[in-house]
Amino acid sequence: MIPETRYARSDGVHIAYQVFGRGPPDLVFVPGWVSHIEYAWEEPMFARFMERLASFARVLWFDKRGTGLSDRVAGLPILEQRTDDLRAVMEAAGSKRAAIFGTSEGGSMSALFAATYPKQVQSLILYGAFAKRVRAPGYPWAPTRAARVQWIRQLEAGWGGAVELDTLAPSVAHDPAFQRWFAAYGRLSASPSAAVALARMNTDIDIRTLLPSIHVPTLVLHRRGDRDVRVENGRYLAEHIPGAKWVELPGEDHVWWVGDTDAILDEVEEFVTGTRAHGGAERVLTTILFTDIVGSTPRAKRLGDRSWTDLLSRHHRAVRAQLARFGGREVKSTGDGFLATFDGPARGIRCAVAIGRAVGELGLSVRRGLHTGECEVMGDDLGGVGVHLAARVAGESDGGNVVVTSTVKELVVGSGIEFRDLGRHRLKGVSEPWRLFEVREATPGEAGGPTEPWRPSARRGTVGADSTRRSQGSRASRHR
């Protein structure tokens, strides 16, 4: 679920940021060139990366000024202003001292921050970063200025599409779903003019002289075959920052959330916490249930804070009572919904049906979606594509029904539970379409008990076996 976006003020500019996970320690993640801290969560690989960080740290991250949800400002922001923004986010989030994790261009401002404010920096981590963006004497591996200018022209001409994917993320460059997400991520992160202006600013970055002034523990990570920022850039940083630890990783992807991300995260976790407890993440097969109150925002506005809080409390008690009844494990509350797991899909379905009835008595309707798949255990939380898929399936419910994936249906053969085929659906952030089913019959009691006749949901019409009639607009309106 997408964390709440808040705003910090930095010299009159509003900086969008999020806080998630549990510390200590605190870790400030500084993204590269452009970003959009809400739309990033729509890509399962990106979400998995951030969830893993949150398994061992309280994570703060933000859209730099001029990008994403932060104020779009006139002119080129200099590194000094961007480090002020980082400091403002830490202050707003109540973080006195943190590990600073800078990726790509974000590494430059992270290095400047560590040199300028060492008392606020527990450690510095640089991934895919560079000291200088264009070639110079003693720095021959960077592109020439002429090549960089030509690249910026091509960037402007192609902005809005999947620009530079073959260079930035070759391992997924030919995945159509990733191409669509990546193109939209760029458009939402920056306008064409802003993208060009920021690229020009990055062209002039040169932090070589400040590297000897960094006196905090530093980890420098770089993939050996990085096609965008050559590995020599990382080696230079490690050689010129006093006492820096250098780790060279296999791979060609420049972006950090694709490829062997665990290799990166294992090193970061060990450097920040002193242990590699998550190395070789524990994976489990489980049935995942997502619930979400329909129309919670307008209902809250209509009732007012006090009445809505009382109603939400009754909703939570009702849901938890059914989870206890059917042996479900509450993973977390999402504010107006729940993420829970079951050791059997039939119990999950029956619990979802019972939840609908229980909250219906309160005058509420809840979306409910289930998927059985492999998840990553992250302390008390769960992550991975299976969790993302279950959330998307819940988004296909209209509140009057329980929607499940074909995997769930196939695992409950012989249970007496019946289904209605909803056809194949393209789910946001999922590369392949999935066949979804609506629960037609499920007992509210234990397995093997009497069933209750199916009541068709009021809003759905007849859907053919291969239909995908639901509009993108209605589907997107439920994805937060």
HELIX and SHEET records of a PDB file:
HELIX    1   1 TYR A   39  GLU A   42  5                                   4    
HELIX    2   2 PRO A   44  ALA A   54  1                                  11    
HELIX    3   3 LEU A   79  ALA A   92  1                                  14    
HELIX    4   4 GLY A  106  THR A  116  1                                  11    
HELIX    5   5 PRO A  118  GLN A  120  5                                   3    
HELIX    6   6 ARG A  145  GLY A  158  1                                  14    
HELIX    7   7 LEU A  165  LEU A  168  1                                   4    
HELIX    8   8 PRO A  176  SER A  189  1                                  14    
HELIX    9   9 PRO A  192  THR A  203  1                                  12    
HELIX   10  10 ARG A  208  SER A  213  5                                   6    
HELIX   11  11 VAL A  231  HIS A  240  1                                  10    
HELIX   12  12 THR A  261  THR A  273  1                                  13    
HELIX   13  13 SER A  296  LEU A  303  1                                   8    
HELIX   14  14 ASP A  305  ARG A  325  1                                  21    
HELIX   15  15 PRO A  345  GLY A  360  1                                  16    
HELIX   16  16 VAL A  385  GLY A  395  1                                  11    
HELIX   17  17 SER A  406  LEU A  411  1                                   6    
HELIX   18  18 GLN A  472  ALA A  476  1                                   5    
SHEET    1   A 8 THR A   5  SER A  10  0                                        
SHEET    2   A 8 VAL A  13  PHE A  20 -1                                        
SHEET    3   A 8 ARG A  58  PHE A  62 -1                                        
SHEET    4   A 8 ASP A  26  VAL A  30  1                                        
SHEET    5   A 8 ALA A  98  THR A 103  1                                        
SHEET    6   A 8 VAL A 121  TYR A 127  1                                        
SHEET    7   A 8 THR A 218  ARG A 223  1                                        
SHEET    8   A 8 LYS A 245  LEU A 249  1                                        
SHEET    1   B 5 ARG A 329  SER A 333  0                                        
SHEET    2   B 5 GLY A 337  PHE A 342 -1                                        
SHEET    3   B 5 ARG A 283  ILE A 293 -1                                        
SHEET    4   B 5 VAL A 366  MET A 378 -1                                        
SHEET    5   B 5 ASP A 381  GLY A 383 -1                                        
SHEET    1   C 7 ARG A 329  SER A 333  0                                        
SHEET    2   C 7 GLY A 337  PHE A 342 -1                                        
SHEET    3   C 7 ARG A 283  ILE A 293 -1                                        
SHEET    4   C 7 VAL A 366  MET A 378 -1                                        
SHEET    5   C 7 VAL A 402  THR A 405  1                                        
SHEET    6   C 7 TRP A 434  GLU A 441 -1                                        
SHEET    7   C 7 GLU A 418  HIS A 425 -1                                        
END                                                                             
